[in-house]
Amino acid sequence: MSISTHPFVKYGAAVVLIENNLSNVEDISRQHLIREIENSINHFRVQPESTINEQKTVKFIYCNEESGNPNKGIYLSSSVLASDKSAKQVYSALNKLKGELNKEKSINVDISRSMTPIAGEFTSFGANTIGRGSPKTSIEVASFCIITTSTEKKPSIAYRTVKKEKTEIENVAIIPDLEIEGLVDFINLFEKMREQSTAGLMYGLVSEKDKKPMRPRLFDGNFPNAPRSSALGVIGLLGSIGSWAKEAKMVDWANKVLDSLKERPIYVVGTKTFETYKYNHYVIELAKENKLSSIIDSIYFTILYNQGIRNVKNRIEYQKYDLFVARFLQLFNTPAFKDFLAFRAEYPHQLEILFKTYFVNMEKITSDVVQSARDLGKWLNYAAYKVADSNIDKNAQDRHNKVRELKAKSLIEIESSVFSARSGDALIFQAITRAGRASGMDAPSEAELFMTQASTGAISLESAKHLLIAFSRVRNKFEPKQTTQLDSNPDEDDNEDFSDGQV
């Protein structure tokens, strides 16, 4: 049997090879295809394992229900690439292909969107008519397509977007463009991760108001340590592989898989989405060093200056931020970094590693200069905090938020002076003078190298601005940590009721 070189077809073939312990596509029989289609049917939806009584959480299991019912907690699996309207067509197509495969008859079938969301119609010409037609292929290739569409053995995310205060959900999958051998290794690793680390993802909250089971955390991503924000799921998969590898002591195998993804096209496929990315070499190295996962986790706790702490009310603005962060991590180039920097915010300290990696490897600034810029940036952040802390009465109501707001105002003023600087000398003078006068503090001696390099033009004015602004936004270690709504109840926003979306 020969198959298409399209990654969507190859992925389904690789799944069948793994499940039947085969090494060659030519050895795949119709019975092998039937068994995997049956497996997809049995994982088509999720439902609560038990009746809802007074419990606050419920465990979900996979089931083969054709129809969904959100009121009873029966949801379309996040791994099925379908919408609530098209789910039944996918279910029907699975059963229809299974029946055709049982006939042992060699036929060609139409490739419809119920078999693969990337299918499309084309113009067909008849003797007397011009109409629309669907591409045809062998029943075996069609089976590979629908297996990729429906199998739980692929990285999947229920991608959430908020539009006019309404949350929409789209199931998307991450499909790497590898050769069959590479896909087999990738899927084997992914399956090992799922098997060992994702039991907790099958639990969801129960609504206190109407006792309705809400979607399990599986929908945030069917892999360990999936990001809280679905916008970061594509890059989050890399971090997940890196962190799981260290915990499972399978670093060599995971690094081999991660290396295979370098500069390879990565397809993100859903019912509305078809995007292609390439993971940057340096971002993959962060994953191999088990640093990427903590960076991605910390992004969720960034605080936008003009929004305050992330919550349900400002989730649209944070969704925009997450999208640009994800774009920066995926592209890891200067234009994407500028777009990311345009969101004025304060970052958790974990982002220092990301900035150092970017400036050293992408802007080619030596590590000692980057470290010196980091020291000056952290001083600016601390100076802004000291100014805010000293100007808010110690007994003021809601003091922590007032300090945070005043600190943000000070940092914005410093950033504005940095952005407006016409030379390296002016940049250093304006930033240090403003912060020093307001706080009564002297800049650290460790910052001298960066100040010299910026003043003499040894590094470009643009790079100097980026360095100083990025590191000045990293939260200093001296400031008391604020307990946020998200710290105290991390599931409050993530498990809200999305019954108006997929069923």
Secondary structure, DSSP 8 states (H G I E B T S, - for coil): ----S-HHHHHHHHHHHHHTT-S-GGG--HHHHHHHHHHHHHTSEEEESS--SS-SEEEEEEE--SS-BGGGTBEE-TTS---TTTHHHHHHHHHHHHHHHHTT---EEE--TTT-TT---EEEE-SS-EEEE--EEEHHHHHHHHHHHH-SSS-EEEEEEEETTEEEEEEEEEEE---HHHHHHHHHHHHHHHHHH-GGGGEEEB-TTT--B---GGGG-SSTT--SSGGGHHHHHHHHHHHHHHHHT-HHHHHHHHHHTBT-EEEEE-SS-EEEEEB-HHHHHHHHTT-HHHHHHHHTT-EETTTBS--STTHHHHHHHHHHHHHHHHH-SHHHHHHHHTS-EEB-TTHHHHHHHHHHHTS---HHHHHHHHHHHHHHHHHHHHHHHHHS-TT-TTHHHHHHHHHHHHHHHHHHHHHH-SSHHHHHHHHHHHHHHHHT----GGGHHHHHHHHHTSS-HHHHHHHHHHHHTB--TTS-----HHHH-TTTTTT---TTS--
